[in-house]
């Protein structure tokens, strides 16, 4: 459930993948590079209504009757930055506890949602917030309000030491899977702790430390709930097939009667860059070394945020040159261009003759793109794919292939190999085009 994306950063990465061919028939037409000038697209607007209940709950409503669905999202303004000293992981622990049941709903929260065909029911935790959400057929909007209001007001009434212990063990096992027993897990923790040292509210992982999770008591949990899970510290957002007037009446009915408690004072930590560069070496039992570079960046939506986004695109996505261990003196052997097409942005690879590579085991930072098959289309040149469990084959212009981890590939012939690689989500569109 945990989502550790709360701060903006930039990183340098090197990614590679190998190829397995598919059926060459029915290949999509070659993609033309984007025009140098494109018409200006008007800014998107989403109409909404925002108001606040007397108990402090902020509400945002957006009506869109195009589909008979409604999405509910409650954002609690609490995250690890609000946790008391030696109580790290409380915000994420609550993400789990909020699914344990509440006074009037009982322990049937998930079962009720499943029975009405709800989808996308989950929660995430980041350094500054925790949010809970679900999507369901719109005739069930009142039921969703009942479920969410009951756990906002009465979750703590049914929490026992036994249920706390169960979810505490679940979270501790999640930490083992994410960090202690995960390749590159300890080094990712070292990165966070170096960027945000002891005393900074973002220090440590969102999931918390084993020691703090073990020492958490039921009384600590109750106090944390009373302080941060109040209507005045939450924002309720509803979007979809709804009548605004009816939705307002239901919100007042189910959330308006919840206790009015003062909103906790928000913690504000001024942005400050690191005083000097830091270099950390972490020894792990892995067969492939990893290099990661992180930067402490200004807050999201600050004046420098847009410039940072552009810088990240330039550094990591636009015309990235990288070389293999065997081609260190020829950095221009490979080029990747991000090409805009009518159906979206795709990667255009140019590989020089003689270039060979093996699919990556793990990208350097932040993506699992090499772990899934990707659809590709050959524009020119030839490439030989050497799977570890089959016969090597050569593919040329017009062929369609699928990227698959674990195979060797070599550019053959005298001309560069040029291909388009689509992300997995776009692959189906192009495959059926």
N, C-alpha and C positions, 0 to 999 in steps of 0.2 A: 504493500500500500504506500510505502514511503516515497515521496518525491523530493529530492534534495535540490530542486532548482529554485533558489530564491535570490541569488545574487548573480550579477552579470560578470563574466570573465572572458578572456580570450586565450586560445591555446593554439599551438602549432601541431599539425598532425600529418602523418604519412600513411596512406592507405593503398593497398593493392588487392587484387582479386584474380582468380583464374577462371577459365572459361570452359563450359561444356556446351556443345552445339545442340540446337533443336532442329526442327524441320525447316529447311530453307525455302519451302514453298509458302506463298502467301506473305512474303516479307513486306513490311511497310515501305513506302517510298522514302528515298533519302530525305533527311531533314535539312532545310536551308537555314543558314545562320540568320540570326535576328537582324532586322534592318538597323542601320546606324541611328535612325531617328524613329521614334514611335509616337503616336498621338497621345496627348496628355489624358490620363484617365481621371475622371472626377473622384474626389474622395468619397468613400463609402459612408453612409449614414445609417444608423440604427435607431429608430425612434423608441423612446422608453419614458417611463414615468417613475420618478423617485420621490419617496416620502418617508416619514419616520413616525412610528407609533409612540404614544405617550411613555411607554416603558423604555424607549431608546432604540428599539430595533429599527434598523435601516432597511427599506424595502425598495427593490428595483423591479419594475414590470415591463415586459416587452411582449406585445401581442403579434403573433404570426400565425394566421389560420391556414397556411398552405398544407400542413400535415396534421392529422389528428393526434398529435403528441404534445407533451408538456415536459419541460425540464426544470427541476428544482435544484438550486445550489445554495447552501448556507456556508458562509465564510466567517469563521471565528478569528478575530484579530489576536491570535496567540500562537507563538511558535517557540523554538528553543531560546530565542533571545529573551523571552520572558521567564525562563525557568530559574528557580532559586539555585544558589550555589550548591553543588553536590547533589543536584536533582536533575541532571541531564537526562533527556529522553522522555520527560513527562508529557510534552505536547504530542509526540508520536505514540506514546503509550495510550493516551486518550483516544487517538484515532481508532485503536482497537477496542477499547472499553466501550465506546459509544455504540458498538454493534452487539453488545452483551445483553441489551434489553433495557426496558424502562418500566415505570410503575404501572401504567395502564395497558401498554402494548405487550408486556411480558417479554419472553425471549423469542418471539416469533417475527422479529423485524425482517430478516431475510426471507423467511417463508412467505410472509404476506406479499412482499415485493415480487417474488417469483410467481405467486398465484395470479397476479394481475398482468403478467408479461412485462414487467419492468426490465429495463436494460441500463447499462452504464451506471450501475449502482456501486459506488466505491467512495474512497476518501483519500486525501493526500495531505502530507505535512511538509512544510518548508520553514525556513528560519523565522519568518514573520507572520505566518498564518497556518490555519488548518481548515480544510473545507470538505464538506460532505455533499454528495450529489446523487441524483437518480433521474432517469427518464422513463415515462410511462404513458400509456394511452390517456388522453386528456380527460376522459370521464372519471379518472381516478385522482384528480387534483386534490379534492378534499381529503382523501385518504392519505396522500403524501403529506399534507399539512398536519394531519393528526399524528402521523409517525414522527415527523421532524420536531414538532412542538413538544411532544411527550418526552423525547430524549433531551431536548434543550432544557426542559424544566424539571424532569423527574428521573433522569438516568441514575443519578447518585442514590436514589431511594432503594434501588434493588441491587446495588453493587455489594458483593460480599468478599471476604478475604479469599475464599476459594476461587471466585471468578477473577479476581485480581491476579492471583498466583498463576492461573491458567494463561491469561493474556501476557503476563510478564514473561513466562517461559516461551511463549510464541515469539515475542519481540526479541528475546535473547537469542533464540535460534535463527531469527531473521538476520540479526547482526552477524552471527557466525557465518551464515551463507553469503552475506554481502561483503564482509571484511576479513575476519579471521581465516576462513577456509576458502576465500575467493582469490584466485591469482590477481595480483596487483591491488588487492584490497588494502593491505597495510600501507602501500605507497600512496594510495589515494587519501588515506587518513593523514599521512604525513604532509601531503600537499595542503590540505585544509588547515591543519594545525600550524603550518608555516605561514600561510597567507593571513591567518587570523590567530595570533598567539593567545596564550592564557590571559584572561581578563576581557577579551573582546567577546561581544554577545554571539558572534558566529563561530566561536572556537569549538572544535570537535564536530562530530557527526550528528546529524539530526536525530538519529536513532538512539543516541546516548551511549554512555559507557556501561560496561558490565557491572562495575562496582555500584554505580548510582542506581541502576535498575534493580539490583539485588536489595539495596537498602531502602527502597521506597516502601512506605507504610500506607495502610488504608487511610489513616488520618491525613497524611500528606496529600493523597489523591483527592479526598473530600475537600480539603482546603483549596486545592488548585481548581477544582470544578467550581466552587462557590465564587472564586475570584474572577475567573476568565470565561466561564460558560454562562454568561448573562446576556439577555436580549440587547442590552446597551453596548455589548462588545461583539455584536454579530451583524452581518449583512445578509439579507435573504434576497435572492434573485430568482425570478421565475420568467421563463420564456417559452413561447409556443402558442398552441391553440387554446386561448383563454379570452374570456370576457373580462375586461379590466375592472368594471364595477363589481361583478360577482367575486372576482379574485380578492379585491380589497375587503369585501364583507367576510370572506372566509379567513383571510389573514387576521383580521381584527378578532374574529371569534376564537381562533385557535392559538394565536400568539399574543393577543392583546391582554389576556388575563395573567400572563406569566409575570413573576415578581420583577419589580423595577429595582435593579441594583446598580450602584455607581460604576461607570466604566473605568477600568484601571488606567492609570496614566501610561501613555505610550512612551516607550524608550526610544530615544533618538541618539544615535551614535554618529557624530560627524565623520564624513569620509576623510581619510588621510592615506596617501600612498605609503608603501613600505619605505623605510628610511634608507635601505640598501638592498641590493640583490641577495637572494639566499639560494644556496645550492645544497640539496639534500640527497644522499645516496641511501637507498633502502635495499637491503639484501633480502631476497625472497627465493624460495625453491621453485623457480620457473626456468624454462628452457629458452625463452625468448626475452631479451632485454627490452625494456620500455623506457622511452624518454617522454616526459610530459613537461610542458611549460605553462605556468599559470600567472595571471596578472590580477592584482587587486584593482577593481574597476569602480568608477563612480556608480551611484545608485541608479536603478531603472527609472526612466522617465526624467532624469535630470538633464541639464543643458547639454552635457557631453554624450548622452546615451546614443543618439542617432549617429554621431560621428564614430562612436565605438563599433556600432553595428556594421557600418561601412568598412571600417578597418578590419574587422573580423572577416568580412567577405573577401577583401583584397588578399589578406594573408592566407586564408585557408581554402578559398573556393575558386578564385579567379586566376586562371593561367598559372596553376601551381606546378612548379618543376620539382621533380624528386628523382633520386637515382638509387640503384641497387648497390649492395656491397661490391659487386663485380664491375660496376660502371661508375665508380666514385669520381673519376676524372672527366666524365662526360655528363654533366648535370642536365643538358638539354635533350638527352635521349628520350625523355617522356614529357609530354605536355598535356594538361587537362584544361579544357575551356568549358565554362558554363554557358550553354547556348539556350536562349529563350525561343520557344516554339509556340504555335497556337495552343498546344495542349499542356504547356508547362515548361519548366527548365530541366534540361538533361545535361549529362556530362559527355563531352566529345573528347575522346582519347586519341592522341597521335603518338605512335610507338615506332621508333626507327628500326631498320633491318638489323637482325642479330639480337634484338632485345629478348631476354628470357626472364621469367619470374615464376614464383609460386604464390598461390593464394595466401593471404595473410591469416595468421592464427588469431590475432586480435589487433584491432586498430590501436593507435597510440592513445587517443583520448576520446571519450564521450560518444561513441557510436558503435553499434553492432552491425553496420552495413555489410561487413564481409562475412557475416554468419548466415546470410540468406541468399537464395538464388536471385540473380538479376537478369532481366531480359536485355539483349544487346542486338545491334544491327551493324553489319559491316558495310562501310562506305567504299573503301578501297584497300588494296593490299591483301596479304594472306597471312593467316596465323595457324600454327599447328598446336592442337590441344592434345595433351598427353595425360589422360586420366590414369589413376593408379589401379583401376580395375577393368580396363578395356583397351581397345586398339586406338592408337593415335590417329587423328584425322586432321585434314587441312580444310580451312574454310576461307572463302574469298568474298568479293563484292556481291552484295545482295543476300548473303546468308544471314540467318538469324541464329543466335546462340543464347545459352543461359549461363550466367556466371555461377560457378559452384566452388565452394572452398575445397582445398585439398588437391588440386590438379596443377600440373606444370603447363606452361604455355611458351611458345617461341615465335617471333616474327620471322617468317621465311620469305625468300625472294629478295629483290633489289630495291623495292619501293616501300615507303612508310606504310604502316598499318593504321587505318583511321576507322574508328567505330564510335557508335553512340551507345551509352549505357543508361538504362532507365532505372529509377528507384523501384523497389518492389511494388509500391502502391500505384505507380504509373504503368507498370509492366502490363497489367491486364488490359488497360485502355489501348496500348499500342498493339498488343497481340491480337485484339479483335478489330483493329482498324482496317 
